[in-house]
Amino acid sequence: MLRAMTRAPARILAPLAAALGLFVPIAAAQQAPPAPDPEPPLGTGQGAQPQPQPAQPQPPQPQPQPQPQPQPQPGTEPAEPGQGPEPTDRGEEPPQAEPEGQPRPEVAHTSASVAGAPLPQEASGVVQAPPPSGRLLVIPRVLLYIPRGINWVISAPFRGSAYLYERYQLRERFRAIFFNDEGTVGLYPVAFFETGFGFNAGARFIHRDLFGGGERLRARASFGGQYEQIYSIKIGTGDRIQGGRTEVELEAEYELRPKDRFFGIGNGDQVTSVPMPIDPYTDPTAVESRFQQSIGRIKLVGDLALAGPLSARLSSAVLFKDFGENRGEIADDEELSQNFDPATLPAFEDGTTYVYNELELRLDTRRSPTRFEPETIPSTGWLLSGFTGLATSIDGAKTNYVRNGIDLQRFIRFDDGPRLLALRLYGEEVRGNLQEVPFVDLPRLGGPLLLRGYERDRFRDRVLALGSAEYQFDLTSNMFAAFLFVDAGRVFPGLDDVTLEDLRVGYGGGIQMHTDNTYLGRFTIGSSIDGGVEVYVSFDPVYDPKARVERK
C-alpha cells in the first residue's frame, strides 16, 4: 500500500515535468526500496533448485499486478506506446523532455511494441473532405464521348502499327535488310503521293562514312508522279569540319516534270475555262493548266557555324531550265497554250540557263528538351532566318533578278510527348524586271509545304506572305505523332500592295511516323475555304523535319 501511494505522485508529476521541460525529482519514488524480483516457479531455470529461506518469518510478498497506464491530464495529448517520460518500477528518474527544435531519435519498433497501438480504421482527429459530386461531370463526359470514340477508332490502326513495330522489331529488321552491320551504308525504297500527280517510287543509296571522317554520300533515283524521272547525287563533308558544325556539300540533280501546274499569276479566283488564251500578267483569272519542264542543277553549299545557334549558309548553283512540248501526258483542254499566251511568259519558249547565288543567316534554337522524346520533333525554340539571292543569266532567255525572304518560326511546348504549337511567318519577294524573271521562279503558294490545302503552285506573283499554326501531339510512344494545321496567306504584285484582305486559308491534319532520330513518313490531308481536298503522302527516311521550306 505504501509503495502504491508513493508511486502515484510520480505518475502524476512526470507528464507535467515533461510538458514543462523540467526535471522534477520524485523523492518518494527515490526513497521507495526496489521491488524484489519474483521468484521463479519450481522447475524453471537450468535445473536450479530453490534456495532455503531464512528461519525468521517473512511477511507475505505481494504478487506483481499489471500497472494501469497513466491517464493524460486535461489539455495534454496521450503518449504513444513506448514513448514519453514515465517513472519506472525501480525508482529511476524520468527522462527529460527533448529540447525544442531537435528531432527525436527514431525508435526501432517491433511487432510486440506496437501490438497495443490503434488500428488505422480506429484513428481519430482526421478530417476528410467529402467526395466531389459527379453530377456536374455528366455533361462534359457525354459531350466528349463521341469525339473520344472517333479518336479511338482513328488511332486504332496506328496503335496496332506501333504494336507490330515493337512486337516484331521492324526497325531492327529494316536495318538488317537495307543497311550493313555498322549502319553506315544503306539502300532502301522511297515513295510519295500527291493529289493531281499520282504515285512516285524509287530508291535511295546512302553512305555515312565515305572516307572515314563522317563524310556523307547520297544518291537517289525515282519515277512517276510529278517527276517522270528524278536523279540526284550529293556528297558532303559530314563531321570532318568542326565536328559537323561546318559542312560543305556538292550536289547534282536532274528532274523531268511532264505535267507541272500553272494557274496564272495573282490571287484571282479559279474558273473552268476561258474563251481565248489570256496574258497572265494583265488578267488575274486563274485556270488550271499544265506544262512540261526539265530542270538540271549543279549546286555547291556551305553551312558555316558562327557562334552558338547562329550560322550562315552560302550557296551557288548553275540551273538549266527548259519547257518542252506536250508528249501526250496532258489533256488538250489542260495544256498551258490553250489557256494562256506562251509568248507572254518569260523563258517559256527559249528556256534559260543562269547562276543563282544566295546568302542566308540563321539563328536556330529549335530542339527537343529531353532525351526521352524524338529528335525529329523539336518542341521548343526559335528559328530566325533571312536570305537574299541574285540570279544572273548565262544562256537562253535573259534572267536577272534579286530574291529576298524571311522565315520566323516559334515552337511552344505544352506537355510531354511532346505536345506543342508551331507558329510560323514566312515572306518572300523578287525584285527586277518581270520580263527577266522566269515565270516558274516567281514566289509560289500551294502544296505540301506552303499554304497546305491548295493545289501545288496554285498562286504565284512577285510577293508572298504566309502565316501558319500547327498543333502536334504524340499518339503512340515515340513512333506516331498527329498534327492539325491552319495556313493563311496570299500573293501580291508588290510590297506596297500587301494587305490582310482576300486571304486564302487552308486547314487539315495528318500523321507523322518517325523513330527517335529518323523521319520515316508523313500523311497529310487538307482542304481550303475555296473547297477541294488535297492528299500528300511521303516516305523518305532522310527527310529533314527542320528543312520546312524548299527554295529551288
PAZAFI-742552 format. One line per field, with one value per residue (C-alpha): residue number from 1; residue in three letters; x, y, z. Coordinates in Angstrom, 2 decimals, padded with zeros to 5 digits. Layout:
seq c(NUM; ...)
type c(ALA; ...)
x c(X; ...)
y c(Y; ...)
z c(Z; ...)
END
This chain:
seq c(1; 2; 3; 4; 5; 6; 7; 8; 9; 10; 11; 12; 13; 14; 15; 16; 17; 18; 19; 20; 21; 22; 23; 24; 25; 26; 27; 28; 29; 30; 31; 32; 33; 34; 35; 36; 37; 38; 39; 40; 41; 42; 43; 44; 45; 46; 47; 48; 49; 50; 51; 52; 53; 54; 55; 56; 57; 58; 59; 60; 61; 62; 63; 64; 65; 66; 67; 68; 69; 70; 71; 72; 73; 74; 75; 76; 77; 78; 79; 80; 81; 82; 83; 84; 85; 86; 87; 88; 89; 90; 91; 92; 93; 94; 95; 96; 97; 98; 99; 100; 101; 102; 103; 104; 105; 106; 107; 108; 109; 110; 111; 112; 113; 114; 115; 116; 117; 118; 119; 120; 121; 122; 123; 124; 125; 126; 127; 128; 129; 130; 131; 132; 133; 134; 135; 136; 137; 138; 139; 140; 141; 142; 143; 144; 145; 146; 147; 148; 149; 150; 151; 152; 153; 154; 155; 156; 157; 158; 159; 160; 161; 162; 163; 164; 165; 166; 167; 168; 169; 170; 171; 172; 173; 174; 175; 176; 177; 178; 179; 180; 181; 182; 183; 184; 185; 186; 187; 188; 189; 190; 191; 192; 193; 194; 195; 196; 197; 198; 199; 200; 201; 202; 203; 204; 205; 206; 207; 208; 209; 210; 211; 212; 213; 214; 215; 216; 217; 218; 219; 220; 221; 222; 223; 224; 225; 226; 227; 228; 229; 230; 231; 232; 233; 234; 235; 236; 237; 238; 239; 240; 241; 242; 243; 244; 245; 246; 247; 248; 249; 250; 251; 252; 253; 254; 255; 256; 257; 258; 259; 260; 261; 262; 263; 264; 265; 266; 267; 268; 269; 270; 271; 272; 273; 274; 275; 276; 277; 278; 279; 280; 281; 282; 283; 284; 285; 286; 287; 288; 289; 290; 291; 292; 293; 294; 295; 296; 297; 298; 299; 300; 301; 302; 303; 304; 305; 306; 307; 308; 309; 310; 311; 312; 313; 314; 315; 316; 317; 318; 319; 320; 321; 322; 323; 324; 325; 326; 327; 328; 329; 330; 331; 332; 333; 334; 335; 336; 337; 338; 339; 340; 341; 342; 343; 344; 345; 346; 347; 348; 349; 350; 351; 352; 353; 354; 355; 356; 357; 358; 359; 360; 361; 362; 363; 364; 365; 366; 367; 368; 369; 370; 371; 372; 373; 374; 375; 376; 377; 378; 379; 380; 381; 382; 383; 384; 385; 386; 387; 388; 389; 390; 391; 392; 393; 394; 395; 396; 397; 398; 399; 400; 401; 402; 403; 404; 405; 406; 407; 408; 409; 410; 411; 412; 413; 414; 415; 416; 417; 418; 419; 420; 421; 422; 423; 424; 425; 426; 427; 428; 429; 430; 431; 432; 433; 434; 435; 436; 437; 438; 439; 440; 441; 442; 443; 444; 445; 446; 447; 448; 449; 450; 451; 452; 453; 454; 455; 456; 457; 458; 459; 460; 461; 462; 463; 464; 465; 466; 467; 468; 469; 470; 471; 472; 473; 474; 475; 476; 477; 478; 479; 480; 481; 482; 483; 484; 485; 486; 487; 488; 489; 490; 491; 492; 493; 494; 495; 496; 497; 498; 499; 500; 501; 502; 503; 504; 505; 506; 507; 508; 509; 510; 511; 512; 513; 514; 515; 516; 517; 518; 519; 520; 521; 522; 523; 524; 525; 526; 527; 528; 529; 530; 531; 532; 533; 534; 535; 536; 537; 538; 539; 540; 541; 542; 543; 544; 545; 546; 547; 548; 549; 550; 551; 552)
type c(MET; LEU; ARG; ALA; MET; THR; ARG; ALA; PRO; ALA; ARG; ILE; LEU; ALA; PRO; LEU; ALA; ALA; ALA; LEU; GLY; LEU; PHE; VAL; PRO; ILE; ALA; ALA; ALA; GLN; GLN; ALA; PRO; PRO; ALA; PRO; ASP; PRO; GLU; PRO; PRO; LEU; GLY; THR; GLY; GLN; GLY; ALA; GLN; PRO; GLN; PRO; GLN; PRO; ALA; GLN; PRO; GLN; PRO; PRO; GLN; PRO; GLN; PRO; GLN; PRO; GLN; PRO; GLN; PRO; GLN; PRO; GLN; PRO; GLY; THR; GLU; PRO; ALA; GLU; PRO; GLY; GLN; GLY; PRO; GLU; PRO; THR; ASP; ARG; GLY; GLU; GLU; PRO; PRO; GLN; ALA; GLU; PRO; GLU; GLY; GLN; PRO; ARG; PRO; GLU; VAL; ALA; HIS; THR; SER; ALA; SER; VAL; ALA; GLY; ALA; PRO; LEU; PRO; GLN; GLU; ALA; SER; GLY; VAL; VAL; GLN; ALA; PRO; PRO; PRO; SER; GLY; ARG; LEU; LEU; VAL; ILE; PRO; ARG; VAL; LEU; LEU; TYR; ILE; PRO; ARG; GLY; ILE; ASN; TRP; VAL; ILE; SER; ALA; PRO; PHE; ARG; GLY; SER; ALA; TYR; LEU; TYR; GLU; ARG; TYR; GLN; LEU; ARG; GLU; ARG; PHE; ARG; ALA; ILE; PHE; PHE; ASN; ASP; GLU; GLY; THR; VAL; GLY; LEU; TYR; PRO; VAL; ALA; PHE; PHE; GLU; THR; GLY; PHE; GLY; PHE; ASN; ALA; GLY; ALA; ARG; PHE; ILE; HIS; ARG; ASP; LEU; PHE; GLY; GLY; GLY; GLU; ARG; LEU; ARG; ALA; ARG; ALA; SER; PHE; GLY; GLY; GLN; TYR; GLU; GLN; ILE; TYR; SER; ILE; LYS; ILE; GLY; THR; GLY; ASP; ARG; ILE; GLN; GLY; GLY; ARG; THR; GLU; VAL; GLU; LEU; GLU; ALA; GLU; TYR; GLU; LEU; ARG; PRO; LYS; ASP; ARG; PHE; PHE; GLY; ILE; GLY; ASN; GLY; ASP; GLN; VAL; THR; SER; VAL; PRO; MET; PRO; ILE; ASP; PRO; TYR; THR; ASP; PRO; THR; ALA; VAL; GLU; SER; ARG; PHE; GLN; GLN; SER; ILE; GLY; ARG; ILE; LYS; LEU; VAL; GLY; ASP; LEU; ALA; LEU; ALA; GLY; PRO; LEU; SER; ALA; ARG; LEU; SER; SER; ALA; VAL; LEU; PHE; LYS; ASP; PHE; GLY; GLU; ASN; ARG; GLY; GLU; ILE; ALA; ASP; ASP; GLU; GLU; LEU; SER; GLN; ASN; PHE; ASP; PRO; ALA; THR; LEU; PRO; ALA; PHE; GLU; ASP; GLY; THR; THR; TYR; VAL; TYR; ASN; GLU; LEU; GLU; LEU; ARG; LEU; ASP; THR; ARG; ARG; SER; PRO; THR; ARG; PHE; GLU; PRO; GLU; THR; ILE; PRO; SER; THR; GLY; TRP; LEU; LEU; SER; GLY; PHE; THR; GLY; LEU; ALA; THR; SER; ILE; ASP; GLY; ALA; LYS; THR; ASN; TYR; VAL; ARG; ASN; GLY; ILE; ASP; LEU; GLN; ARG; PHE; ILE; ARG; PHE; ASP; ASP; GLY; PRO; ARG; LEU; LEU; ALA; LEU; ARG; LEU; TYR; GLY; GLU; GLU; VAL; ARG; GLY; ASN; LEU; GLN; GLU; VAL; PRO; PHE; VAL; ASP; LEU; PRO; ARG; LEU; GLY; GLY; PRO; LEU; LEU; LEU; ARG; GLY; TYR; GLU; ARG; ASP; ARG; PHE; ARG; ASP; ARG; VAL; LEU; ALA; LEU; GLY; SER; ALA; GLU; TYR; GLN; PHE; ASP; LEU; THR; SER; ASN; MET; PHE; ALA; ALA; PHE; LEU; PHE; VAL; ASP; ALA; GLY; ARG; VAL; PHE; PRO; GLY; LEU; ASP; ASP; VAL; THR; LEU; GLU; ASP; LEU; ARG; VAL; GLY; TYR; GLY; GLY; GLY; ILE; GLN; MET; HIS; THR; ASP; ASN; THR; TYR; LEU; GLY; ARG; PHE; THR; ILE; GLY; SER; SER; ILE; ASP; GLY; GLY; VAL; GLU; VAL; TYR; VAL; SER; PHE; ASP; PRO; VAL; TYR; ASP; PRO; LYS; ALA; ARG; VAL; GLU; ARG; LYS)
x c(000.00; 002.79; 004.56; 001.40; 000.89; 004.45; 004.26; 001.09; 002.69; 005.42; 002.86; 001.01; 004.01; 006.05; 003.84; 003.70; 007.50; 007.86; 005.43; 007.32; 010.76; 011.76; 013.44; 011.32; 012.87; 010.31; 011.58; 009.02; 009.96; 013.65; 013.08; 010.98; 013.02; 013.25; 010.73; 012.29; 012.16; 009.55; 010.90; 010.89; 008.41; 009.59; 011.02; 012.24; 015.78; 018.70; 017.86; 018.37; 016.79; 015.08; 017.31; 016.24; 014.74; 015.85; 014.14; 012.64; 009.14; 008.71; 005.67; 003.85; 005.14; 002.51; 002.13; 003.04; -000.05; -000.30; 000.22; -002.51; -001.49; -001.29; -004.26; -003.49; -004.17; -006.71; -005.19; -002.43; -002.20; -001.88; 001.59; 002.14; 003.13; 006.81; 007.26; 007.04; 008.56; 007.23; 008.59; 009.97; 009.40; 012.97; 012.54; 014.64; 014.32; 012.08; 013.92; 013.99; 011.92; 013.63; 014.75; 012.52; 013.69; 015.64; 014.23; 013.57; 015.66; 013.86; 012.58; 013.03; 009.56; 008.77; 005.52; 005.38; 005.92; 003.01; 000.66; -001.45; -001.47; -004.82; -005.68; -005.80; -009.59; -009.68; -007.70; -009.42; -008.96; -008.62; -010.78; -011.63; -013.24; -016.49; -016.07; -016.90; -020.26; -020.15; -023.38; -021.72; -019.28; -022.03; -022.48; -018.81; -018.50; -021.48; -020.26; -016.77; -017.97; -018.37; -015.05; -013.26; -014.83; -013.85; -010.31; -010.13; -011.28; -008.95; -005.93; -006.59; -004.57; -001.66; -001.77; -001.82; 001.10; 003.06; 002.36; 003.56; 006.58; 007.65; 006.44; 008.28; 011.20; 010.58; 013.23; 015.92; 014.62; 014.61; 018.20; 019.25; 017.71; 018.68; 021.84; 025.19; 026.05; 027.58; 024.57; 026.76; 025.79; 022.21; 019.96; 016.23; 012.98; 011.44; 007.99; 005.47; 001.98; 000.29; -003.20; -003.13; 000.20; -000.05; 002.49; 006.27; 008.60; 012.29; 015.34; 017.99; 021.57; 023.38; 026.91; 027.51; 031.28; 032.69; 036.36; 036.47; 035.72; 031.91; 031.64; 028.20; 027.16; 023.53; 022.12; 018.53; 016.52; 012.74; 010.00; 006.34; 004.00; 005.09; 008.56; 008.59; 012.28; 014.42; 018.09; 020.29; 023.66; 025.09; 028.37; 029.17; 032.00; 029.81; 031.64; 035.11; 034.98; 034.42; 032.67; 029.92; 029.18; 030.59; 029.75; 030.28; 028.07; 028.22; 025.00; 023.94; 020.30; 018.10; 014.28; 011.86; 008.40; 005.90; 002.79; 003.59; 000.72; 000.17; -002.95; -001.88; -000.36; -002.02; -004.65; -007.58; -010.43; -010.33; -012.59; -013.02; -012.10; -011.51; -012.77; -009.28; -005.68; -005.01; -001.99; -001.49; 000.39; -002.60; -005.51; -005.62; -008.10; -006.95; -007.33; -005.80; -003.23; -000.23; 003.15; 006.32; 009.55; 013.03; 015.47; 019.16; 021.13; 024.73; 024.97; 027.68; 026.51; 028.47; 026.99; 029.25; 028.78; 029.36; 028.55; 026.25; 022.98; 023.94; 025.08; 025.50; 024.63; 026.31; 025.12; 025.96; 024.14; 024.00; 020.48; 019.24; 015.50; 013.69; 009.99; 009.22; 006.26; 003.37; 004.22; 000.67; 000.52; -001.52; -005.13; -005.75; -008.03; -005.39; -002.43; -000.97; -001.10; -004.87; -005.49; -002.51; -000.41; 003.04; 004.71; 003.88; 005.66; 009.39; 011.72; 008.86; 009.83; 013.64; 014.46; 017.16; 020.49; 021.65; 023.70; 021.97; 023.97; 022.36; 023.38; 021.29; 021.78; 020.04; 019.51; 018.17; 017.47; 014.85; 015.43; 013.91; 014.43; 014.61; 016.31; 013.08; 011.42; 012.30; 014.83; 012.75; 010.09; 011.61; 009.23; 010.87; 012.98; 013.08; 014.11; 015.01; 016.16; 016.76; 018.13; 018.97; 019.94; 020.98; 020.21; 022.45; 021.83; 024.29; 022.36; 018.88; 016.26; 017.64; 017.41; 018.28; 016.55; 017.06; 015.23; 014.73; 012.95; 012.40; 011.30; 010.23; 009.24; 008.37; 007.85; 005.83; 005.86; 002.72; 003.39; 005.42; 005.02; 005.71; 002.60; 003.42; 002.26; 004.39; 003.85; 005.32; 005.53; 007.10; 007.61; 009.38; 009.76; 011.59; 012.87; 013.68; 012.10; 009.30; 010.36; 013.71; 012.20; 011.28; 007.60; 008.49; 010.77; 008.05; 007.23; 004.57; 001.92; 000.07; 001.18; 002.54; 004.81; 003.32; -000.45; -001.47; -004.99; -004.48; -003.10; 000.64; 001.65; -001.94; -000.80; 002.31; 003.37; 006.15; 005.46; 004.02; 003.13; 002.10; 001.12; 000.77; -000.20; 000.27; -000.58; 001.34; 000.72; 002.00; -000.17; 001.91; 005.23; 007.94; 006.68; 003.48; 002.52; -000.56; -000.94; -003.66; -002.88; -004.29; -002.42; -003.38; -001.71; -001.77; 000.40; 000.71; 002.01; 004.32; 005.24; 003.05; 000.05; 000.38; -002.91; -004.89; -007.84; -008.77; -006.53; -006.56; -006.97; -006.16; -006.66; -006.36; -004.28; -002.27; 000.00; 003.79; 005.80; 009.34; 011.88; 013.91; 016.27; 014.92; 011.94; 010.04; 006.96; 004.11; 000.45; -001.39; -004.96; -006.19; -008.85; -009.49; -012.14; -012.32; -013.14; -011.40; -009.35; -005.62; -003.71; 000.06; 001.93; 005.71; 008.05; 011.68; 013.80; 016.37; 013.86; 014.97; 011.99; 013.77; 014.02; 010.39; 010.96; 012.20; 013.65; 014.60)
y c(000.00; 002.40; 001.75; 002.38; 005.68; 006.82; 005.76; 007.77; 011.25; 010.16; 009.15; 012.39; 014.75; 013.04; 014.13; 017.65; 017.76; 016.54; 019.19; 021.98; 020.68; 020.46; 017.82; 017.06; 014.53; 012.35; 011.89; 009.37; 007.24; 007.55; 006.58; 003.56; 000.38; -001.51; -004.25; -007.69; -009.82; -012.53; -015.99; -018.30; -021.13; -024.55; -026.48; -023.43; -022.36; -024.63; -027.35; -024.98; -025.92; -023.35; -021.99; -022.49; -019.36; -017.89; -019.18; -015.82; -015.30; -013.02; -011.00; -012.25; -010.69; -009.06; -010.59; -008.19; -006.70; -005.16; -001.46; 000.71; 003.11; 006.72; 008.79; 012.01; 015.24; 017.58; 019.67; 017.16; 014.53; 010.87; 009.46; 006.80; 003.33; 003.13; 006.94; 009.75; 010.05; 007.59; 006.53; 003.06; 000.34; 000.77; 004.38; 005.82; 009.43; 010.12; 011.17; 014.83; 016.16; 016.61; 020.22; 022.06; 022.27; 018.98; 015.86; 012.84; 009.80; 007.12; 004.21; 000.73; -000.71; -004.39; -006.26; -006.61; -002.88; -001.86; -004.64; -002.27; 000.61; 001.60; 000.20; 002.55; 002.44; 003.44; 006.66; 009.79; 013.51; 013.09; 015.44; 014.26; 016.41; 014.99; 013.35; 015.69; 015.26; 013.67; 015.20; 018.20; 015.92; 014.11; 016.86; 017.11; 013.33; 012.97; 015.74; 014.23; 010.65; 010.89; 012.71; 010.23; 007.36; 008.87; 009.44; 005.86; 004.48; 006.71; 005.96; 002.21; 001.43; 003.45; 001.75; -001.55; -000.48; 000.58; -002.78; -004.65; -002.34; -003.17; -006.78; -007.86; -005.40; -003.91; -001.25; -003.83; -005.92; -002.87; -002.06; -005.68; -005.80; -002.39; -001.44; -003.01; -004.16; -000.81; 001.14; 003.36; 002.02; 001.52; 001.11; 001.47; 002.42; 005.92; 006.94; 009.76; 010.52; 013.84; 014.62; 015.58; 013.91; 010.34; 007.97; 008.24; 005.45; 004.77; 004.03; 005.96; 004.98; 006.47; 006.20; 007.97; 007.42; 007.57; 008.29; 007.57; 011.12; 011.05; 012.18; 011.54; 010.35; 010.26; 009.18; 008.80; 007.67; 007.57; 007.55; 008.53; 011.16; 014.77; 013.62; 011.25; 010.91; 012.30; 011.61; 013.21; 012.71; 014.65; 014.42; 016.32; 016.72; 015.50; 015.60; 016.29; 020.11; 021.29; 018.08; 018.74; 022.33; 023.47; 021.43; 021.73; 019.86; 019.35; 018.28; 017.42; 016.81; 016.26; 016.34; 015.65; 017.03; 016.13; 017.81; 020.75; 023.05; 026.68; 028.63; 032.10; 034.96; 036.70; 035.96; 035.57; 033.10; 029.96; 029.35; 026.22; 027.73; 030.93; 031.73; 032.51; 032.50; 035.37; 037.30; 036.23; 039.46; 041.64; 039.29; 037.66; 034.98; 031.54; 028.48; 025.10; 024.35; 022.06; 022.19; 020.12; 021.23; 019.76; 021.09; 020.48; 021.78; 021.77; 023.29; 023.99; 024.76; 025.71; 025.80; 027.81; 027.83; 031.33; 031.41; 029.12; 028.68; 031.36; 030.11; 031.28; 029.40; 030.21; 028.57; 028.88; 026.97; 026.71; 025.96; 024.72; 025.07; 024.03; 023.92; 021.30; 020.12; 018.10; 014.43; 013.16; 013.15; 016.39; 016.61; 019.07; 021.32; 021.48; 022.36; 025.73; 027.13; 026.58; 028.99; 031.37; 033.10; 031.41; 034.47; 036.47; 034.01; 034.81; 031.90; 029.59; 029.47; 029.76; 028.19; 029.67; 028.93; 031.10; 031.28; 031.77; 032.79; 033.09; 034.10; 033.09; 033.99; 031.69; 031.68; 028.22; 027.15; 024.51; 021.33; 018.52; 019.38; 015.80; 012.66; 010.72; 012.43; 012.04; 014.44; 014.55; 016.69; 019.85; 021.14; 024.34; 027.14; 029.68; 029.91; 033.36; 033.21; 035.85; 035.30; 037.22; 035.84; 037.06; 035.38; 036.19; 034.96; 032.72; 031.48; 031.45; 033.90; 036.80; 036.19; 038.81; 039.31; 039.54; 037.30; 038.25; 036.39; 035.91; 032.89; 033.14; 030.02; 029.57; 026.21; 026.34; 023.23; 022.34; 018.87; 015.70; 013.57; 016.16; 018.28; 021.59; 024.51; 025.52; 029.07; 030.41; 033.60; 033.40; 036.05; 036.19; 038.64; 039.04; 042.37; 043.15; 043.49; 040.91; 040.11; 038.93; 036.71; 033.22; 032.65; 029.45; 031.42; 033.71; 033.04; 030.33; 029.14; 025.83; 022.25; 020.17; 022.90; 026.37; 027.01; 023.38; 022.50; 024.09; 022.54; 022.79; 026.18; 027.44; 031.07; 032.91; 036.55; 038.95; 038.80; 036.18; 036.26; 033.28; 032.61; 029.09; 027.43; 023.71; 021.73; 018.47; 015.69; 012.16; 009.12; 006.10; 006.12; 007.62; 006.40; 008.18; 011.84; 013.65; 017.28; 019.81; 022.92; 026.20; 028.14; 031.62; 033.76; 035.13; 036.59; 040.27; 042.18; 044.25; 045.13; 048.24; 046.03; 043.81; 043.64; 041.29; 041.28; 038.34; 035.88; 032.26; 029.81; 026.11; 023.64; 019.97; 017.45; 014.31; 011.68; 011.59; 008.42; 008.57; 006.93; 008.65; 010.24; 009.44; 010.70; 007.88; 009.35; 011.84; 011.67; 014.98; 015.69; 019.25; 021.45; 025.18; 027.85; 027.51; 023.79; 020.69; 018.03; 017.55; 014.47; 014.25; 011.09; 010.85; 008.09; 009.09; 008.32; 011.00; 013.84; 016.62; 017.89; 021.20; 021.98; 023.01; 025.27; 024.43; 027.29; 025.81)
z c(000.00; 000.92; -002.38; -004.35; -002.54; -003.18; -006.83; -007.58; -007.31; -009.72; -012.29; -011.87; -011.88; -014.59; -017.56; -016.12; -015.83; -019.40; -020.64; -018.88; -019.90; -016.22; -014.12; -011.10; -008.69; -007.15; -003.60; -002.69; -005.67; -004.79; -001.19; -002.03; -001.97; -005.20; -005.58; -005.34; -008.42; -008.16; -007.53; -010.44; -010.16; -009.39; -012.23; -014.17; -015.00; -015.83; -013.30; -010.36; -007.05; -004.86; -002.08; 001.58; 003.15; 006.50; 009.57; 010.62; 009.37; 006.38; 005.55; 002.52; -000.67; -002.80; -006.24; -009.06; -010.59; -014.04; -013.73; -015.16; -017.89; -016.71; -017.77; -019.65; -017.91; -019.40; -022.18; -022.96; -025.69; -024.71; -025.11; -027.71; -026.55; -025.64; -025.61; -023.08; -019.59; -017.07; -013.67; -013.53; -011.01; -009.81; -008.78; -011.63; -012.56; -015.57; -018.73; -019.60; -022.48; -025.82; -026.42; -028.84; -032.44; -032.31; -033.96; -031.83; -032.49; -034.43; -032.38; -033.75; -033.28; -033.29; -033.67; -029.89; -029.25; -031.50; -030.52; -028.46; -031.00; -032.51; -035.92; -038.93; -039.04; -035.38; -035.97; -034.75; -035.32; -039.15; -041.20; -044.71; -047.37; -048.73; -052.16; -055.06; -056.66; -060.10; -061.31; -062.97; -064.81; -066.67; -069.27; -070.42; -070.35; -072.64; -074.96; -075.20; -075.61; -079.39; -080.03; -077.80; -079.71; -083.06; -081.84; -080.58; -083.94; -085.96; -083.80; -083.69; -086.86; -085.53; -082.15; -083.97; -086.16; -083.11; -081.50; -084.59; -084.85; -081.29; -081.23; -084.36; -084.06; -087.50; -087.07; -086.46; -089.37; -091.65; -090.74; -091.18; -094.67; -096.06; -094.11; -093.32; -089.81; -088.86; -090.17; -092.36; -095.81; -096.92; -099.94; -099.26; -101.01; -101.08; -102.25; -102.17; -103.45; -104.22; -105.43; -109.10; -109.80; -108.61; -107.11; -107.29; -106.16; -106.25; -104.15; -102.23; -101.51; -098.52; -097.15; -093.80; -093.52; -097.01; -096.22; -092.50; -091.35; -091.36; -094.98; -096.48; -099.92; -101.01; -104.35; -105.46; -108.48; -108.67; -111.27; -111.61; -110.23; -110.53; -111.61; -114.52; -113.77; -110.96; -110.33; -107.71; -106.06; -103.14; -101.28; -098.10; -095.62; -092.75; -089.42; -090.81; -090.32; -086.74; -085.86; -088.39; -087.31; -090.65; -093.73; -097.47; -099.95; -103.70; -105.40; -108.94; -109.85; -112.88; -112.92; -115.74; -114.86; -117.59; -116.10; -113.80; -112.90; -113.85; -112.77; -113.86; -111.91; -108.99; -106.36; -108.76; -108.37; -110.45; -113.44; -115.52; -118.89; -120.85; -124.35; -125.63; -124.30; -121.90; -120.70; -117.04; -116.21; -117.06; -116.33; -112.85; -113.95; -112.75; -114.97; -114.22; -116.89; -117.21; -118.93; -119.24; -117.58; -117.30; -114.68; -114.15; -111.14; -110.03; -106.59; -104.01; -100.48; -097.40; -093.88; -091.57; -087.79; -086.44; -082.72; -080.78; -082.73; -085.26; -088.65; -092.24; -095.40; -098.70; -101.90; -105.55; -108.29; -112.05; -113.28; -116.66; -117.35; -120.49; -121.35; -123.97; -125.99; -124.62; -125.04; -124.61; -120.81; -120.67; -121.80; -124.62; -122.55; -119.76; -121.96; -120.99; -124.53; -124.62; -121.72; -121.65; -124.30; -124.13; -125.67; -122.54; -120.23; -119.83; -120.71; -121.78; -125.44; -125.23; -121.89; -119.67; -118.06; -115.18; -111.97; -108.65; -105.54; -102.12; -098.58; -095.59; -091.93; -089.48; -085.72; -084.89; -081.29; -082.14; -080.17; -078.14; -074.45; -073.21; -074.45; -073.87; -076.85; -080.54; -082.02; -085.21; -083.46; -082.00; -079.30; -078.13; -079.53; -082.34; -085.97; -087.34; -090.93; -093.57; -097.06; -100.22; -103.61; -107.06; -110.39; -113.39; -116.91; -118.79; -121.83; -123.28; -122.11; -120.16; -116.41; -113.82; -110.51; -106.75; -104.28; -100.60; -097.86; -094.14; -092.12; -088.46; -086.50; -082.84; -081.12; -077.89; -075.72; -073.73; -072.33; -072.59; -075.67; -076.95; -077.35; -078.94; -081.05; -084.03; -085.26; -088.46; -090.51; -093.95; -096.62; -099.98; -102.86; -106.17; -107.47; -111.08; -114.49; -114.72; -118.27; -116.87; -114.18; -115.47; -114.66; -112.76; -110.41; -109.05; -105.35; -105.14; -102.64; -102.53; -102.00; -099.11; -097.71; -098.14; -097.89; -097.48; -098.62; -102.06; -105.24; -105.74; -107.19; -107.07; -106.57; -107.78; -108.02; -107.06; -103.30; -100.97; -097.26; -095.16; -091.55; -090.16; -086.89; -086.34; -083.19; -082.82; -080.30; -079.82; -080.50; -079.53; -077.66; -079.89; -083.26; -084.33; -083.95; -085.20; -086.21; -087.01; -089.03; -090.32; -093.03; -094.22; -096.86; -100.38; -103.13; -104.09; -107.12; -104.87; -101.31; -101.45; -102.14; -099.04; -097.13; -094.91; -097.29; -099.52; -097.66; -098.73; -095.84; -095.81; -092.96; -092.20; -090.33; -090.63; -089.15; -088.96; -088.46; -087.06; -084.81; -082.10; -084.62; -088.09; -090.05; -091.79; -093.43; -093.31; -094.35; -094.79; -095.82; -096.23; -097.68; -098.03; -097.91; -101.70; -101.49; -102.69; -100.90; -101.20; -100.02; -099.61; -098.61; -098.36; -097.25; -097.15; -094.04; -094.95; -094.85; -092.51; -090.47; -089.84; -093.56; -093.97; -096.95; -100.42; -102.47; -105.80)
END
